[in-house]
Amino acid sequence: MQSNPILAALDVPTPEKAIALAEEIYPHVGGFKIGLELFTAGGSKTVKTIQALGKEIFLDLKFHDIPNTVAKAVVNATKLNVQWMTIHCAGGSEMIKAAEQSAQETASSLGIAPPVILGVTVLTSMDQSQLNAIGVKHGVEDQVAALAEMAVLHGLRGLVCSPLELTRLRSLLPPSVHLVTPGIRAQKDAMGDQKRTLGPEEAIAAGASRLVIGRPIYAAPHPAEAALAITRILEETTD
């Protein structure tokens, strides 16, 4: 395994708990996902505290608004010097282009590497019945593929996708496109609210660039041991 692909999801209720968790597990992960719950509680101060551990930061706020508004939000997120951030592909091509342009220009002005903006296609909590309920008649896989191809065509360098879409997207998209995958479960874990899941070694074999892993780590009795165990599984299966 070249580098640790695990982005540990800090989906805990307070900044204090998130920081304590990050400090406990950071030797065994490649980075941390900071989502809406943590960011709205702790803001950029918490991002910077966790950044000090020297790991990748995935700012998962899933921007979805008119192009100008998203572009301005991306400017501010890029100033935090995070490595990954998310937008919704359903925002359309103009929003996608505005986001990517803002990230590139802001990073260039600051002399930092631009973040990889990841497009979110269909949330991993959604299955076919839920798509039908909101008026989407395509199958889940077809909807994911259509949004993914559109997003990459208009400049995105990465996507968030469920493990079960990895193989198809790898066949459709250029190999340089990053695929970041939530819905990762150890075999014994309950599915939780992720409907489309695989084990970590299966997801890497299918072409995932990074694995977002939440409950199997943060809900474990000993999170550091859980993170280390997953890392060892990946080392054994990818070396």
Backbone as CSV, one residue per row, in Angstrom:
resi,resn,N_x,N_y,N_z,CA_x,CA_y,CA_z,C_x,C_y,C_z
1,MET,0.850,-1.190,0.000,0.000,0.000,0.000,0.887,1.242,0.000
2,GLN,0.742,2.127,-1.001,1.624,3.272,-1.145,1.450,4.281,-0.018
3,SER,0.244,4.660,0.296,-0.039,5.588,1.390,-1.382,5.198,1.978
4,ASN,-1.609,5.627,3.206,-2.838,5.215,3.880,-4.044,5.913,3.247
5,PRO,-4.984,5.171,2.668,-6.113,5.794,1.984,-7.293,6.122,2.890
6,ILE,-7.164,5.862,4.185,-8.305,6.031,5.083,-8.495,7.499,5.451
7,LEU,-9.673,8.022,5.179,-10.106,9.324,5.685,-11.139,9.038,6.768
8,ALA,-10.745,9.226,8.007,-11.634,8.909,9.123,-12.681,10.003,9.273
9,ALA,-13.941,9.611,9.276,-15.034,10.576,9.417,-15.187,10.972,10.882
10,LEU,-15.004,12.256,11.149,-15.145,12.763,12.519,-16.594,13.180,12.751
11,ASP,-17.492,12.223,12.620,-18.926,12.487,12.745,-19.361,12.336,14.198
12,VAL,-18.851,13.228,15.014,-19.162,13.249,16.442,-19.742,14.616,16.781
13,PRO,-20.456,14.740,17.916,-21.285,15.929,18.128,-20.565,17.211,18.513
14,THR,-19.333,17.148,19.017,-18.677,18.372,19.474,-17.251,18.452,18.949
15,PRO,-16.727,19.671,18.797,-15.326,19.816,18.397,-14.367,19.141,19.366
16,GLU,-14.674,19.210,20.646,-13.786,18.601,21.639,-13.661,17.094,21.421
17,LYS,-14.799,16.436,21.170,-14.762,14.993,20.913,-14.051,14.688,19.599
18,ALA,-14.256,15.532,18.602,-13.604,15.315,17.313,-12.091,15.440,17.434
19,ILE,-11.645,16.459,18.137,-10.202,16.661,18.298,-9.584,15.516,19.088
20,ALA,-10.263,15.094,20.147,-9.750,13.973,20.944,-9.675,12.699,20.105
21,LEU,-10.704,12.456,19.291,-10.702,11.278,18.424,-9.567,11.359,17.410
22,ALA,-9.412,12.529,16.791,-8.351,12.700,15.795,-6.973,12.472,16.405
23,GLU,-6.764,13.003,17.600,-5.470,12.835,18.259,-5.201,11.376,18.613
24,GLU,-6.263,10.623,18.872,-6.103,9.208,19.213,-5.764,8.354,17.998
25,ILE,-6.383,8.638,16.870,-6.276,7.718,15.733,-5.333,8.181,14.631
26,TYR,-4.808,9.404,14.707,-4.093,9.942,13.553,-2.895,9.107,13.082
27,PRO,-2.201,8.353,13.959,-1.097,7.547,13.417,-1.544,6.444,12.462
28,HIS,-2.830,6.120,12.470,-3.317,4.952,11.731,-4.241,5.311,10.568
29,VAL,-4.335,6.592,10.228,-5.195,7.017,9.122,-4.433,7.987,8.231
30,GLY,-4.983,8.209,7.033,-4.357,9.145,6.117,-4.906,10.550,6.200
31,GLY,-6.070,10.701,6.824,-6.674,12.015,6.921,-8.006,11.946,7.639
32,PHE,-8.692,13.091,7.626,-9.944,13.207,8.368,-11.011,13.875,7.515
33,LYS,-12.231,13.363,7.628,-13.376,14.006,6.998,-14.078,14.876,8.024
34,ILE,-14.235,16.147,7.678,-14.983,17.090,8.508,-16.266,17.426,7.759
35,GLY,-17.389,17.018,8.323,-18.666,17.206,7.667,-19.476,18.334,8.272
36,LEU,-20.740,18.374,7.896,-21.609,19.476,8.305,-21.762,19.576,9.816
37,GLU,-21.949,18.446,10.480,-22.170,18.480,11.928,-20.999,19.122,12.652
38,LEU,-19.798,18.682,12.333,-18.623,19.205,13.025,-18.308,20.630,12.596
39,PHE,-18.431,20.918,11.297,-18.068,22.262,10.839,-19.014,23.318,11.388
40,THR,-20.301,23.002,11.461,-21.231,23.994,12.000,-21.060,24.172,13.503
41,ALA,-20.470,23.186,14.165,-20.204,23.319,15.600,-18.882,24.012,15.886
42,GLY,-17.866,23.728,15.069,-16.523,24.208,15.392,-15.888,25.150,14.397
43,GLY,-16.422,25.221,13.178,-15.922,26.146,12.187,-14.470,25.929,11.789
44,SER,-13.884,26.988,11.225,-12.525,26.888,10.702,-11.496,26.665,11.802
45,LYS,-11.794,27.097,13.022,-10.858,26.875,14.133,-10.622,25.385,14.348
46,THR,-11.686,24.606,14.301,-11.544,23.159,14.471,-10.788,22.548,13.303
47,VAL,-11.056,23.018,12.093,-10.310,22.531,10.928,-8.816,22.733,11.142
48,LYS,-8.431,23.923,11.576,-7.006,24.231,11.740,-6.374,23.408,12.858
49,THR,-7.127,23.168,13.927,-6.592,22.348,15.018,-6.313,20.931,14.540
50,ILE,-7.239,20.368,13.789,-7.061,19.003,13.290,-5.992,18.959,12.199
51,GLN,-5.898,20.016,11.406,-4.860,20.116,10.381,-3.462,20.013,10.975
52,ALA,-3.307,20.505,12.195,-1.988,20.511,12.832,-1.434,19.108,13.050
53,LEU,-2.280,18.090,12.931,-1.817,16.709,13.064,-1.083,16.231,11.815
54,GLY,-1.115,17.038,10.758,-0.331,16.741,9.570,-0.951,15.750,8.606
55,LYS,-2.256,15.614,8.644,-2.949,14.672,7.769,-3.825,15.422,6.762
56,GLU,-4.288,14.702,5.734,-5.195,15.301,4.769,-6.510,15.689,5.439
57,ILE,-7.103,16.767,4.925,-8.414,17.197,5.403,-9.401,17.153,4.243
58,PHE,-10.504,16.476,4.484,-11.606,16.370,3.527,-12.771,17.161,4.101
59,LEU,-13.015,18.346,3.528,-14.095,19.210,3.994,-15.356,18.861,3.204
60,ASP,-16.234,18.135,3.841,-17.388,17.544,3.158,-18.649,18.341,3.474
61,LEU,-18.812,19.471,2.781,-19.961,20.347,3.023,-20.972,20.310,1.879
62,LYS,-20.645,19.665,0.791,-21.575,19.413,-0.322,-22.285,20.686,-0.784
63,PHE,-21.513,21.655,-1.237,-22.092,22.913,-1.706,-23.048,22.668,-2.874
64,HIS,-24.186,23.364,-2.846,-25.200,23.231,-3.895,-26.035,24.506,-3.878
65,ASP,-25.724,25.413,-4.811,-26.420,26.701,-4.857,-26.175,27.288,-6.241
66,ILE,-26.555,28.540,-6.441,-26.273,29.173,-7.720,-24.756,29.298,-7.887
67,PRO,-24.260,29.358,-9.138,-22.812,29.334,-9.356,-22.033,30.387,-8.584
68,ASN,-22.516,31.610,-8.529,-21.778,32.673,-7.856,-21.634,32.398,-6.361
69,THR,-22.690,31.912,-5.745,-22.644,31.619,-4.312,-21.682,30.472,-4.015
70,VAL,-21.749,29.426,-4.815,-20.840,28.296,-4.614,-19.397,28.722,-4.855
71,ALA,-19.170,29.536,-5.872,-17.809,30.000,-6.148,-17.220,30.729,-4.944
72,LYS,-18.016,31.574,-4.302,-17.525,32.316,-3.138,-17.277,31.392,-1.949
73,ALA,-18.140,30.400,-1.781,-17.916,29.431,-0.704,-16.641,28.634,-0.947
74,VAL,-16.387,28.275,-2.196,-15.176,27.528,-2.531,-13.929,28.369,-2.280
75,VAL,-13.994,29.659,-2.543,-12.864,30.541,-2.214,-12.517,30.413,-0.738
76,ASN,-13.516,30.534,0.117,-13.263,30.474,1.562,-12.770,29.100,1.996
77,ALA,-13.332,28.048,1.412,-12.878,26.697,1.755,-11.446,26.463,1.288
78,THR,-11.108,26.978,0.116,-9.746,26.821,-0.398,-8.741,27.539,0.492
79,LYS,-9.125,28.666,1.044,-8.233,29.406,1.945,-7.876,28.602,3.194
80,LEU,-8.680,27.603,3.528,-8.370,26.741,4.671,-7.282,25.721,4.338
81,ASN,-6.882,25.656,3.060,-5.819,24.743,2.608,-6.175,23.284,2.894
82,VAL,-7.421,22.936,2.586,-7.838,21.533,2.690,-7.480,20.819,1.388
83,GLN,-7.413,19.502,1.452,-7.027,18.737,0.266,-8.223,18.296,-0.579
84,TRP,-9.371,18.160,0.056,-10.568,17.684,-0.625,-11.773,18.489,-0.157
85,MET,-12.717,18.746,-1.067,-14.003,19.326,-0.678,-15.064,18.805,-1.633
86,THR,-16.328,18.995,-1.277,-17.414,18.425,-2.079,-18.415,19.469,-2.550
87,ILE,-18.962,19.201,-3.742,-20.110,19.930,-4.262,-21.087,18.898,-4.829
88,HIS,-22.346,19.286,-4.982,-23.336,18.392,-5.587,-23.298,18.532,-7.106
89,CYS,-23.125,17.428,-7.808,-23.158,17.452,-9.270,-24.489,17.969,-9.804
90,ALA,-25.552,17.746,-9.050,-26.878,18.176,-9.494,-26.999,19.690,-9.596
91,GLY,-26.016,20.423,-9.085,-26.003,21.875,-9.249,-25.786,22.307,-10.684
92,GLY,-25.311,21.399,-11.525,-25.199,21.690,-12.948,-23.817,22.128,-13.396
93,SER,-23.654,22.186,-14.716,-22.338,22.432,-15.304,-21.780,23.808,-14.966
94,GLU,-22.615,24.841,-14.951,-22.110,26.185,-14.668,-21.628,26.295,-13.222
95,MET,-22.344,25.687,-12.306,-21.901,25.685,-10.913,-20.583,24.939,-10.766
96,ILE,-20.462,23.814,-11.447,-19.239,23.019,-11.381,-18.052,23.816,-11.914
97,LYS,-18.219,24.449,-13.052,-17.119,25.228,-13.636,-16.733,26.400,-12.743
98,ALA,-17.722,27.053,-12.148,-17.431,28.179,-11.257,-16.661,27.721,-10.026
99,ALA,-17.037,26.580,-9.481,-16.351,26.052,-8.303,-14.900,25.712,-8.615
100,GLU,-14.681,25.018,-9.709,-13.319,24.610,-10.068,-12.441,25.824,-10.364
101,GLN,-12.986,26.803,-11.076,-12.221,28.007,-11.378,-11.848,28.757,-10.102
102,SER,-12.779,28.866,-9.177,-12.501,29.562,-7.917,-11.408,28.867,-7.123
103,ALA,-11.464,27.543,-7.078,-10.442,26.796,-6.340,-9.066,26.997,-6.957
104,GLN,-8.986,26.893,-8.268,-7.698,27.034,-8.939,-7.121,28.437,-8.766
105,GLU,-7.955,29.455,-8.959,-7.470,30.832,-8.867,-7.074,31.192,-7.442
106,THR,-7.861,30.772,-6.473,-7.554,31.082,-5.073,-6.272,30.392,-4.638
107,ALA,-6.138,29.123,-4.978,-4.924,28.392,-4.609,-3.691,29.014,-5.251
108,SER,-3.808,29.402,-6.506,-2.678,30.029,-7.191,-2.268,31.332,-6.517
109,SER,-3.248,32.127,-6.113,-2.939,33.406,-5.468,-2.282,33.224,-4.111
110,LEU,-2.552,32.098,-3.459,-1.988,31.818,-2.134,-0.710,30.988,-2.201
111,GLY,-0.381,30.482,-3.381,0.804,29.646,-3.519,0.664,28.285,-2.876
112,ILE,-0.557,27.734,-2.896,-0.805,26.409,-2.316,-1.368,25.489,-3.390
113,ALA,-1.349,24.199,-3.117,-1.952,23.246,-4.050,-3.469,23.389,-4.013
114,PRO,-4.117,23.391,-5.162,-5.580,23.496,-5.153,-6.207,22.236,-4.579
115,PRO,-7.320,22.382,-3.889,-8.022,21.188,-3.410,-8.626,20.428,-4.574
116,VAL,-8.800,19.149,-4.384,-9.573,18.361,-5.348,-11.042,18.512,-4.974
117,ILE,-11.809,19.096,-5.889,-13.246,19.211,-5.664,-13.899,17.917,-6.137
118,LEU,-14.624,17.300,-5.237,-15.274,16.022,-5.506,-16.763,16.241,-5.756
119,GLY,-17.254,15.703,-6.829,-18.676,15.797,-7.109,-19.453,14.683,-6.432
120,VAL,-20.537,15.049,-5.782,-21.444,14.077,-5.169,-22.566,13.809,-6.165
121,THR,-22.766,12.558,-6.508,-23.796,12.201,-7.485,-25.090,11.821,-6.776
122,VAL,-25.182,10.590,-6.312,-26.350,10.113,-5.566,-25.882,9.721,-4.176
123,LEU,-26.472,10.307,-3.162,-26.054,10.020,-1.795,-26.129,8.522,-1.513
124,THR,-25.148,8.023,-0.756,-25.102,6.579,-0.506,-26.237,6.094,0.383
125,SER,-26.969,7.012,0.996,-28.138,6.616,1.796,-29.363,6.355,0.932
126,MET,-29.286,6.680,-0.370,-30.454,6.581,-1.241,-30.433,5.295,-2.052
127,ASP,-31.593,4.672,-2.150,-31.753,3.511,-3.014,-32.775,3.847,-4.106
128,GLN,-33.128,2.865,-4.917,-33.987,3.130,-6.064,-35.350,3.680,-5.661
129,SER,-35.923,3.157,-4.591,-37.250,3.624,-4.182,-37.215,5.097,-3.799
130,GLN,-36.130,5.528,-3.173,-36.028,6.936,-2.792,-35.789,7.829,-4.006
131,LEU,-35.013,7.368,-4.972,-34.858,8.138,-6.204,-36.194,8.290,-6.919
132,ASN,-36.941,7.208,-7.003,-38.252,7.278,-7.653,-39.161,8.278,-6.956
133,ALA,-39.066,8.338,-5.640,-39.937,9.220,-4.864,-39.669,10.693,-5.129
134,ILE,-38.459,11.030,-5.590,-38.165,12.437,-5.899,-38.183,12.697,-7.405
135,GLY,-38.737,11.755,-8.155,-38.963,11.979,-9.575,-37.854,11.541,-10.503
136,VAL,-36.840,10.854,-9.976,-35.752,10.353,-10.824,-36.109,8.939,-11.263
137,LYS,-36.277,8.753,-12.551,-36.730,7.455,-13.056,-35.585,6.554,-13.501
138,HIS,-34.397,7.128,-13.690,-33.240,6.293,-14.013,-32.935,5.356,-12.852
139,GLY,-32.279,4.245,-13.150,-31.736,3.421,-12.090,-30.619,4.161,-11.374
140,VAL,-30.304,3.732,-10.163,-29.258,4.389,-9.374,-27.953,4.446,-10.156
141,GLU,-27.523,3.329,-10.711,-26.237,3.287,-11.403,-26.220,4.203,-12.618
142,ASP,-27.315,4.259,-13.362,-27.371,5.130,-14.533,-27.364,6.599,-14.132
143,GLN,-28.056,6.939,-13.058,-28.060,8.318,-12.589,-26.666,8.732,-12.118
144,VAL,-26.016,7.853,-11.380,-24.646,8.126,-10.936,-23.731,8.339,-12.134
145,ALA,-23.811,7.457,-13.114,-22.930,7.544,-14.276,-23.162,8.826,-15.065
146,ALA,-24.421,9.197,-15.264,-24.732,10.404,-16.028,-24.193,11.651,-15.338
147,LEU,-24.413,11.762,-14.038,-23.917,12.922,-13.298,-22.393,12.933,-13.254
148,ALA,-21.791,11.770,-13.085,-20.332,11.689,-13.013,-19.688,12.120,-14.323
149,GLU,-20.185,11.614,-15.430,-19.603,11.976,-16.726,-19.774,13.461,-17.010
150,MET,-20.934,14.021,-16.683,-21.152,15.449,-16.875,-20.177,16.268,-16.039
151,ALA,-19.979,15.873,-14.780,-19.115,16.631,-13.878,-17.668,16.619,-14.341
152,VAL,-17.179,15.457,-14.738,-15.794,15.357,-15.203,-15.615,16.118,-16.514
153,LEU,-16.599,16.057,-17.394,-16.551,16.797,-18.652,-16.369,18.289,-18.410
154,HIS,-16.935,18.791,-17.309,-16.869,20.224,-17.024,-15.806,20.580,-15.987
155,GLY,-14.857,19.684,-15.775,-13.656,20.082,-15.050,-13.395,19.465,-13.704
156,LEU,-14.340,18.723,-13.139,-14.061,18.136,-11.826,-13.000,17.049,-11.946
157,ARG,-12.143,16.987,-10.919,-11.046,16.012,-10.909,-11.330,14.813,-10.014
158,GLY,-12.512,14.784,-9.421,-12.820,13.669,-8.540,-14.301,13.570,-8.262
159,LEU,-14.691,12.445,-7.704,-16.087,12.171,-7.383,-16.171,11.408,-6.078
160,VAL,-17.286,11.583,-5.398,-17.653,10.704,-4.295,-18.608,9.669,-4.868
161,CYS,-18.342,8.407,-4.600,-19.259,7.380,-5.097,-19.306,6.223,-4.121
162,SER,-20.405,5.504,-4.142,-20.517,4.331,-3.288,-19.601,3.234,-3.814
163,PRO,-19.217,2.296,-2.967,-18.355,1.204,-3.425,-18.919,0.429,-4.609
164,LEU,-20.239,0.300,-4.659,-20.829,-0.513,-5.715,-20.827,0.177,-7.076
165,GLU,-20.515,1.476,-7.113,-20.387,2.170,-8.400,-18.944,2.268,-8.882
166,LEU,-17.996,1.833,-8.072,-16.584,2.025,-8.395,-16.193,1.392,-9.728
167,THR,-16.532,0.139,-9.914,-16.079,-0.568,-11.112,-16.598,0.097,-12.375
168,ARG,-17.868,0.462,-12.376,-18.424,1.098,-13.573,-17.786,2.458,-13.822
169,LEU,-17.626,3.272,-12.782,-17.046,4.598,-12.984,-15.596,4.503,-13.429
170,ARG,-14.853,3.550,-12.892,-13.470,3.377,-13.339,-13.414,3.047,-14.830
171,SER,-14.408,2.334,-15.330,-14.423,1.983,-16.752,-14.876,3.148,-17.629
172,LEU,-15.643,4.076,-17.067,-16.187,5.189,-17.844,-15.288,6.415,-17.864
173,LEU,-14.518,6.620,-16.799,-13.818,7.884,-16.585,-12.318,7.738,-16.773
174,PRO,-11.615,8.841,-17.045,-10.155,8.779,-17.148,-9.532,8.256,-15.854
175,PRO,-8.410,7.555,-15.944,-7.791,6.989,-14.736,-7.314,8.032,-13.744
176,SER,-7.137,9.271,-14.197,-6.676,10.330,-13.294,-7.767,10.821,-12.345
177,VAL,-9.022,10.470,-12.603,-10.126,10.938,-11.759,-10.076,10.225,-10.410
178,HIS,-10.094,11.019,-9.339,-10.101,10.467,-7.985,-11.510,9.984,-7.636
179,LEU,-11.589,8.803,-7.052,-12.866,8.278,-6.571,-12.763,8.065,-5.067
180,VAL,-13.509,8.856,-4.325,-13.496,8.806,-2.858,-14.782,8.126,-2.407
181,THR,-14.620,7.128,-1.562,-15.706,6.186,-1.326,-16.122,6.089,0.135
182,PRO,-17.335,6.558,0.466,-17.912,6.274,1.781,-18.636,4.930,1.731
183,GLY,-19.371,4.620,2.785,-20.103,3.360,2.797,-19.193,2.172,2.990
184,ILE,-18.061,2.393,3.672,-17.111,1.309,3.919,-17.432,0.681,5.264
185,ARG,-17.576,-0.629,5.268,-17.930,-1.336,6.491,-17.041,-2.545,6.681
186,ALA,-16.610,-2.776,7.900,-16.042,-4.077,8.223,-17.167,-5.094,8.094
187,GLN,-16.842,-6.319,7.782,-17.867,-7.321,7.449,-18.892,-7.507,8.561
188,LYS,-18.455,-7.345,9.804,-19.348,-7.597,10.927,-20.232,-6.403,11.262
189,ASP,-19.975,-5.242,10.616,-20.694,-4.032,10.992,-22.099,-4.002,10.419
190,ALA,-23.006,-3.353,11.148,-24.327,-3.057,10.601,-24.189,-2.021,9.500
191,MET,-25.162,-1.984,8.591,-25.071,-1.066,7.468,-25.313,0.378,7.865
192,GLY,-25.986,0.642,8.980,-26.277,2.019,9.351,-27.149,2.675,8.300
193,ASP,-26.855,3.946,7.943,-27.686,4.626,6.954,-27.045,4.639,5.568
194,GLN,-26.018,3.825,5.360,-25.418,3.689,4.042,-25.981,2.420,3.396
195,LYS,-26.647,2.573,2.256,-27.325,1.439,1.627,-26.402,0.636,0.708
196,ARG,-25.360,1.268,0.158,-24.550,0.626,-0.869,-23.119,0.525,-0.349
197,THR,-22.767,-0.625,0.210,-21.536,-0.753,0.969,-20.654,-1.899,0.479
198,LEU,-19.353,-1.812,0.842,-18.387,-2.886,0.639,-17.380,-2.831,1.779
199,GLY,-16.559,-3.868,1.889,-15.449,-3.841,2.815,-14.308,-3.004,2.262
200,PRO,-13.363,-2.574,3.105,-12.286,-1.682,2.658,-11.399,-2.286,1.581
201,GLU,-11.034,-3.547,1.736,-10.143,-4.170,0.753,-10.842,-4.343,-0.592
202,GLU,-12.155,-4.593,-0.568,-12.915,-4.730,-1.811,-12.999,-3.393,-2.545
203,ALA,-13.180,-2.313,-1.791,-13.289,-0.994,-2.408,-11.976,-0.571,-3.059
204,ILE,-10.858,-0.824,-2.395,-9.562,-0.495,-2.992,-9.338,-1.315,-4.258
205,ALA,-9.671,-2.590,-4.205,-9.507,-3.450,-5.377,-10.362,-2.975,-6.549
206,ALA,-11.503,-2.363,-6.243,-12.402,-1.875,-7.292,-11.996,-0.514,-7.835
207,GLY,-10.991,0.130,-7.228,-10.485,1.376,-7.786,-10.653,2.616,-6.950
208,ALA,-10.996,2.486,-5.672,-11.139,3.671,-4.815,-9.790,4.339,-4.581
209,SER,-9.792,5.676,-4.594,-8.591,6.449,-4.275,-8.454,6.671,-2.777
210,ARG,-9.565,6.936,-2.123,-9.613,7.138,-0.678,-10.876,6.462,-0.150
211,LEU,-10.821,6.054,1.121,-11.952,5.418,1.789,-12.387,6.289,2.957
212,VAL,-13.637,6.697,2.965,-14.180,7.436,4.103,-14.798,6.418,5.056
213,ILE,-14.231,6.330,6.250,-14.670,5.316,7.211,-15.083,6.012,8.499
214,GLY,-16.332,5.794,8.894,-16.874,6.461,10.070,-17.100,5.529,11.231
215,ARG,-18.311,4.962,11.310,-18.694,4.160,12.477,-17.731,3.028,12.834
216,PRO,-17.180,2.305,11.863,-16.267,1.227,12.255,-15.077,1.710,13.075
217,ILE,-14.771,3.009,12.981,-13.686,3.572,13.790,-14.237,4.319,14.992
218,TYR,-15.068,5.359,14.761,-15.429,6.219,15.894,-16.376,5.550,16.882
219,ALA,-17.142,4.544,16.436,-18.057,3.858,17.351,-17.437,2.617,17.986
220,ALA,-16.201,2.328,17.646,-15.530,1.161,18.222,-15.162,1.429,19.680
221,PRO,-15.096,0.393,20.508,-14.671,0.590,21.900,-13.285,1.214,22.000
222,HIS,-12.410,0.873,21.052,-11.051,1.414,21.022,-10.768,1.891,19.593
223,PRO,-11.081,3.158,19.284,-10.982,3.638,17.905,-9.605,3.476,17.266
224,ALA,-8.544,3.714,18.023,-7.205,3.577,17.438,-6.938,2.143,17.012
225,GLU,-7.356,1.204,17.836,-7.174,-0.209,17.484,-7.994,-0.573,16.252
226,ALA,-9.194,-0.021,16.158,-10.038,-0.296,14.991,-9.408,0.258,13.719
227,ALA,-8.887,1.491,13.795,-8.240,2.088,12.630,-7.008,1.294,12.222
228,LEU,-6.222,0.880,13.197,-5.026,0.090,12.905,-5.394,-1.245,12.264
229,ALA,-6.458,-1.875,12.752,-6.873,-3.164,12.193,-7.268,-3.030,10.727
230,ILE,-7.988,-1.959,10.385,-8.386,-1.748,8.989,-7.161,-1.472,8.130
231,THR,-6.234,-0.669,8.653,-5.001,-0.386,7.918,-4.233,-1.671,7.634
232,ARG,-4.172,-2.542,8.609,-3.449,-3.805,8.407,-4.124,-4.694,7.368
233,ILE,-5.457,-4.696,7.363,-6.178,-5.446,6.329,-5.795,-4.931,4.943
234,LEU,-5.752,-3.603,4.806,-5.410,-3.009,3.517,-3.970,-3.313,3.133
235,GLU,-3.067,-3.256,4.088,-1.663,-3.568,3.802,-1.501,-5.009,3.326
236,GLU,-2.226,-5.902,3.968,-2.112,-7.327,3.620,-2.686,-7.633,2.241
237,THR,-3.711,-6.881,1.852,-4.394,-7.203,0.594,-3.885,-6.396,-0.588
238,THR,-3.096,-5.331,-0.340,-2.630,-4.491,-1.449,-1.135,-4.542,-1.657
239,ASP,-0.385,-5.102,-0.717,1.073,-5.195,-0.901,1.414,-6.181,-2.023
